[in-house]
């Protein structure tokens, strides 16, 4: 009896393995090389946005393709460097205010870069089906002395690939109506 159960389970798992998408050794729809090229492109965009902050990009962009959903990219960054030295001591009120002002400017700049990157990624990720999503999330570091409500910790922008491509070919198309933006504090 035990052999029949073991044989049945073996058969069931084998059958399941052959019916799952990609389980038969099919190549993924979006190759790792394609994702890697998009990651490098995003890293370049973020680095150019932060020329005064060579350590601003804390982790390189990571991307993955989720079958049936689309391509998702994440990056972690520090938008505004803080001068750290033993002589400086704690941040004073004028320094904090200056930091918050500069960070607010960089957040606006980052949102523009993310919009442009979504459109560029839609163009370069030609094997992502048009009805699927392109998503980019930027995780933003916050110092312990920063107020929680002063700046977001995550900005996510996403849109269907087809809608992003359509805005490229339609003069005067409103990109903001196509892109969903989520901000977490």
Secondary structure, 3 states (H helix, E strand, C coil): CHHHHHHHHHHHHHHHHHHCCCCCCCCCCCCHHHHHHHHHHHHHHHHHHCCCCCCCEEEEEEEEEECCCEEEEEEEECCCCCCCCCCCCCCCHHHHHHHHHHHHHHHHHHHHHHHHHHHHHHHHCCCCCCCCEEEEEEEECCCCCCCCCCCCCEEEEEEEHHHHHHHHHCCCCCHHHCCEEEEEC
